[in-house]
Amino acid sequence: MFLLMMVVFEVILPARLGTYDSFFYSNIHIIWPSGVFGLMLHLFQLCVSRYAFLQDDAKHLNIDNRRLLHVTSFFMFYFNVLLGLFTSMSRLLRSLLVGLIFLGRLDRSVLQRDVEMLDPGK
């Protein structure tokens, strides 16, 4: 509910009223190049791994060009580390949000019936 309200008050209402002085619109020109750059690097990795590293048009998992693979993995290391950190943080936030939503349903076990009997906490 909070995220929905933030989207409405930061994106939809300023666009609807014609006043683009919200936090989102004032900082979007700073944020968008890094997002586009990350997307382009990700697409570059997908294309290079499919067409330059694998043999026989990605039918087999045999690496064809090892030297280019090592150079690419050397230069893409920091991007992949940052991508992994941001992905793990977003997963943690999503699981926290889902946990808060379903907190009221803790009286029901999430385990299957046959495993539920092995659970020591009742």
N, C-alpha and C positions, 0 to 999 in steps of 0.2 A: 504494500500500500504506500509506503514511504517513497519507494523508487518511482512508482506511478505518479505521485504528487510532484516529485522532483522533475520528472520529464514534462509534466504539464506546465509547471511554473517556470521552468528554465528554457523549454524549447517551443512548446505549442502556443502558449499565451503571448510571449513576445512576438512571435511570427504573425500571429493573428491580429495583434494590435498595431503592428508596424514599428514597435520600439525594440530595437535590437541591442539593448543595453544590459542584458543579463550576463551572468558569468560564463555561460556556454558560448554565446555569440561573441563575447569580447575576447575569448581565448581560443576559438576554433582555428584562427589563422596561425596560431603558434603550434597547435597540436596536430593538425592534419598532415604535415609533411612527414612526421615520424611514423604515422600509421601507414601512409602510402609506401614509404621506404621499407618498412617491415614486411608489408604484403608483397612488394616486388622481390625482396630477398627470398621470401618463402617460395614464391613461384619460380624464381631462378633455381633454387635448390631442387624443387620437384622436377623441373625440365632437365637439368643437368644430370640428376641421378637416374632419370629414366632413359635419356637418349645418349649420354656420354659414358656412363659407368657400366651399364648392364649390357650383356651380349645378347644378340638375336632379338632385338626390339623388346626387351624386358620379359622374354619368355622364361629365361633361366636367371638364377641369382648369381651367376659368375661375373666377377668384376673384370672389366675389360681394360680400363685405363687407371692403373693404380697410382701412378705419379700425380695425375690430375686430381684423383680422389684425395690424396694426402694434402695437396696444396689447398684444395677447396675446404677440406675439414679444418685445416690450420687457420684459414682466414675467416671461416664461419663460426669458430668456436665461441667467441664472445656474444655474437648474435644468438646462438643456440642456448647459451647459458641464460641470457636475459629473457629469451622466449620461454624457457623452462620455468624461470622464477615467476614471471607474470602469469603463466598458465597455472602454476601451482597455487598462487595467491587467488586467482579467480576461482579455482576449484574449491579452495578453503572457504571463500566467501559464499559461494553457491551452496555448499554443504551446510554452512552456518545458517543461511537463510532458510533452507529446507528444514533443518533441524528446529529452528524457531517456529516455523509454520506448523510442524507436526508435534510440537512439544505437548500439546494437550492430549495426544493419543498414546501416551506412555503406559497406559493401563493395558494395552494390547501388546502381545509379543510380536516382534518382527521375524522371529524364527519360524521354520516350518514345524508342523505338528510332531513329526518324529524326532526332530532335534530339540524341540521345546522341552521335552521331558529331561534332557541332559543338562539344561541350563540350571546352575545352582541358585541363582537369584530368583526369588518368587515374590 
